[in-house]
Amino acid sequence: MMLSTEFVLEAFLSTGKLKTTRYRYAKLENSLGLLFCLCLLQLFLCGGARSVVANAAGPESTRVDTASSSKGWKSLRPKLSAWGLVYLPKVYYTTERGFGVGGQIIRPFRWPNGEASLDRSDVRLKGRITTKGQSEVESVLNLKWGQGRYYLRSKVNFNNLALRYYGIGPDTPDSNEEVYQPQQVRAYVEFYRRFFSHLKIGVRYEFEHFKFLEVEPNRLLDTDRIRATVDKNTVGAGILLDWDTRDRKHSPTSGSYYQAFAIFFDDELGSEHDFNNYHIDLKNYFSAAPGHVLASQFFVYAAKGSPPFWRMAALGGRAHSRGYRKGRYLDRVLFAFQGEYRAQVWWRFGLVGFAGVACVTRTLRRLEFGLMRPTVGGGIRFRTGLEDRIRARLDIAAGENTVRVYLSLDEAF
């Protein structure tokens, strides 16, 4: 069984204790959760060892031949795919959510009469449930047809997972931290048409409903101004541009993937919030040598108008700013840049190293070097045996004062 923790290691700035080190140790319960998860991960990687031990204990245990050694090696191999499915079971733990179980499933498939040279369509399912009664369910459909001329992507997500809030701004203090539990339903659908060999133009429609289930009394979120923004519908539509020259969708080794969109949320569409979202995501891939890839990402996200706090630019918990808790810093504009070196080292296993910076700010004009939040880390990759070359990734990322671990399917970017 494979698993992950969303926190694994956390070191917050000290607020009076251990001032000479600037950090305080993560809570004991977090460390115990990490130990528990790492033990189970070791059992997964040694899957099949039980059968090997059993064979060794039998009367034929002294007889070792090539066939039995090969069979033993095959039983030891980790497996993340079967019956055309890619799966990744997980165990979670955070102090605000408790322990949880869940996982991800990807089912690739090819549209009838689709060209074998084109990337396959897929359905993705993700879910979790925790000991504190919190849950998340998500479904994603990526569909290609018409010899790759048409593309449909849809996503539906429901969750009531507890989150942490620190206020708005690029330098909010840890002392602002408060836990709240929302209930969120979000769905969108995108439709693209390919006009040239690499250019797709599309439209997007999005719906979201967000409300509070619980907030801490007399804190930042427990105000009339904030409460007036929740329990409302957010509805928007916009246009998307997509430029894709990658050699493949999963784990590309060369080419570029550029995406930009503008989404407008307006009362004429039925939205009870009036704002715009702008998004630019530029990814490049270079093959340094066979089995070695250098990847880079430049990302900008902006919210203009009167966005609710949960639709602002968020630093942390995302592929572009690993090493920080989800939504640790919020403001109207997010800027992020990162580079990653990927190397295939043995069988289906690979290693990566990455580094980058990210920041949020009120406007791009107010972007300052001192607001940049660094990220550095490394990870392990495991490639499944399917033709899509989907990978499972385990990353350890260090932020400014935190260390976090991520386990997921597909590369970070």
Secondary structure, 3 states (H helix, E strand, C coil): CCCCCCCCECCCECCCCCCCCCECCCCHHHHHHHHHHHHHHHHHHCCCHHHHHHHHHCCCCCCCCHHHHHHHHHHHCCCCEECCEEEEEEEEEECCCEEEEEEEEEEEECCCCCCCCCCCEEEEEEEEEECCCCEEEEEEEEEEECCCCEEEEEEEEEECCCEEECCCECCCCHHHCEEEEEEEEEEEEEEEEECCCCEEEEEEEEEEEEEEEECCCCCCCCCHHHHCCCCEEEEEEEEEEEEECCCCCCCCCCEEEEEEEEEEECHHHCCCCCEEEEEEEEEEEEEEECCEEEEEEEEEEEEEECCCHHHCEEECCCHHHCCCCCCCEEECEEEEEEEEEEEEEECCEEEEEEEEEEEEECCHHHCCHHHCEEEEEEEEEEECCCCCCCEEEEEEEECCCCEEEEEEECCCC
